[in-house]
Amino acid sequence: MDEERRSKTRHRVLKAGTIEFGGGAIDCTVRNFSDAGAALNVTSPIGIPERFTLVIPVDGKHLSCTVVWRKEKQIGVRFG
């Protein structure tokens, strides 16, 4: 898969998150996470902009994200 292109090791997680952008919000599940990025499960990637804020309430995190890939029900993001 994409493993060989990652500069940081991702850790498998299962945390609730929210994709926030321009007054809108979409629930997601964080499936893996590193200092550099994450994979998010979503109902549909349609309508999710290229840049947004990922909120992970359980960790108190608000992370600026850029989408690097999209699949049917998952998106990959880079932080920063």
ABEGO torsion letter per residue (X at the ends): XAAAABABBBBBBBBBBBBBBGGBBBBBBBABBBAABBBBBBABABGBBABBBBBBAAAGBBBBBBBABBBAABBBBBBX
